Amino acid sequence: MGYYLNPDDIIDIYKRETMKPYFVDKTEFLAELIPLVEQQGSYLSVTRPRRFGKSVTAAMIG
């Protein structure tokens, strides 16, 4: 289960995945989230439903 990416196929796989109807681009969310995470002495709680990509988003900023 999953993809093993060959450097020659990365662009083709990315293009195919972004054309699927349920592709979610979280770039805008990260642009808002990163400045909040970088503040000293503050906490941030991201609450979303189950299976909504919270761990994937956290891994992108980590």
C-alpha positions in Angstrom: 0.0 0.0 0.0 1.6 3.2 -1.1 3.9 4.5 -3.8 7.6 3.9 -4.2 8.7 7.0 -6.2 11.2 6.6 -9.0 12.9 10.0 -9.7 11.9 9.7 -13.4 8.2 9.3 -12.5 7.7 11.9 -9.8 6.4 14.6 -12.1 4.0 12.2 -13.8 2.7 10.8 -10.5 2.2 14.4 -9.1 0.3 15.6 -12.1 -1.9 12.5 -12.0 -2.6 12.9 -8.3 -3.5 16.6 -8.6 -6.0 15.9 -11.3 -8.0 13.5 -9.0 -11.3 15.0 -7.7 -10.3 14.8 -4.0 -6.9 16.4 -4.1 -6.5 19.0 -1.3 -3.8 21.7 -1.6 -2.9 22.8 1.9 -0.4 25.5 0.8 -2.7 28.4 1.9 -3.3 26.7 5.3 0.4 26.3 5.9 1.1 30.0 5.0 -1.3 31.0 7.9 -0.2 28.2 10.3 3.6 28.6 10.2 3.8 32.2 11.6 1.5 31.1 14.5 3.7 28.1 15.2 6.9 30.3 15.3 5.5 32.6 18.0 7.2 32.0 21.4 5.1 31.0 24.4 1.9 30.3 22.5 -0.1 27.1 21.9 -2.0 26.1 18.8 -4.8 23.6 18.6 -5.9 22.3 15.2 -9.2 20.5 15.5 -10.6 18.8 12.5 -12.7 15.6 12.0 -11.1 12.2 11.9 -9.1 11.3 8.8 -8.8 15.0 7.7 -5.0 15.2 7.4 -4.0 16.7 10.7 -0.9 14.5 11.0 0.1 15.1 7.4 -0.2 18.8 7.9 1.9 18.7 11.1 4.5 16.6 9.3 4.8 19.3 6.5 5.6 22.0 9.0 7.9 19.8 11.2 
